[in-house]
Amino acid sequence: MRVTTRCLPFTLTLRLFETHLRPSEGEALIERLCAQPAFGTVSLVTASHDLFVDCFASSHDELMDIVTGSFPGLPGVTHRKVVFVTKLYRQASEWRSGTLEPARARLVSAEPLPEQPAYSPDRLDAAPLEELANDGRASWAELGAACGVSPQTARRRVERFLATGYIALRCDTSTAAQQGLREVTLVLNVPAHHVDDVGRYFAALSNCRLSAQVLGAQNLLVTLWVRDYLEVQAYERELADRAPGSAVISRQAVVRTFKRMGHVLDESGCSRSVVPLPLRTEGL
């Protein structure tokens, strides 16, 4: 069994791990990965490896601590390979299903907040961030009450998080509500003079969840929602036309997601508990 891990620190630098492990240790490994705050998403996939994992780290040094510290202690792990992601064309928070009513869609697509200088959250910022990890739909009054501040203060701090890019809003659905959509990831090797164009092409698709340039044997990773696995062939034909010489290194279909952005999921894909993502704040 092998594990691929995508790591998304707050600096938005993505990394991939590929880890070999003993098949008999699979269930124990999934439990340990889900219990670790740094491993935000854990999915069972069809590929040369069995698990795909998003890992959050706030710096390169912290990532290396996870690689050398957490991974050796996981059950059954025998090998790991690290691949760095160098550029993001689209993130999962930017994906849209097209199922919202027009009025609600306009609310989601409201004018962006004015950009603010980057900053590191302080100790007072940690409370609303932790509350939002548990309930991203909390009202300003509920958030303020949980953090011991006024609704206005809660709103001001959250809007600052959004404006500086420290946090992003995203919405995921349970398996039952996905209306037949299936998640597929293509790991590609694209000629260097085509990689930006291809990355942007996939990013512009309405069903694209992730398009990222990586550094390794492959140089582009794309995650898509499809209704039929045969749709993947059409994307591969388009890739061949747009970038002759491209190669598909791996095709991965998600069988089941055990954890998504810190939420541990049941068999139907509904959240049953939360393991908050790690926060890097000044003074903590």
BELLIN-V171930 format. One record per backbone hydrogen bond with DSSP energy under -1.0 kcal/mol. CO is the residue of the C=O (numbers start at 1). NH is the residue of the N-H. Records with the same first field share a line. If there is no record, write none. Layout:
CO->NH + NH
This chain:
1->21
2->50 + 51
3->19
4->53
5->17
6->55
7->15
9->12
13->9
14->85
15->7
16->83
17->5
18->81
19->3
20->78 + 79
22->25
23->26
25->29
26->30
27->31
28->32
29->33
30->34
31->35
38->40 + 56
40->262
41->54
42->258 + 259
43->52
44->255 + 256
50->45
51->4
52->43
53->6
54->40 + 41
55->8
59->63
60->64
61->65
62->66
63->67
64->68
65->69
66->71
71->74
74->77
76->22
79->20
81->18
83->16
84->215
87->213
90->211
91->94
92->95
101->105
102->106
103->107
104->108
105->109
107->110
121->282
125->129
126->130
127->131
128->132
129->133
130->134
131->135
135->138
139->143
140->144
141->145
142->146
143->147
144->148 + 149
150->154
151->155
152->156
153->157
154->158
155->159
156->160
157->161
158->162
159->163
160->164
161->166 + 167
175->178
178->181
182->226
183->254
184->224
185->252
186->222
187->249 + 250
188->219 + 220
189->247
191->194 + 195
194->198
195->199
196->200
197->201
198->202
199->203
200->204
202->205
205->208
207->225
210->223
211->89 + 90
212->221
213->86 + 87
215->84
219->214
220->188
221->212
222->186
223->209 + 210
224->184
226->182
228->231
229->232
231->235
232->236
233->237
234->238
235->239
236->240
237->241
238->242
239->243
243->246
247->189
250->187
252->185
253->46
256->44
258->265
259->42
260->263
262->275
263->260
264->272 + 273
266->269
268->175 + 176
270->266
273->264
281->284
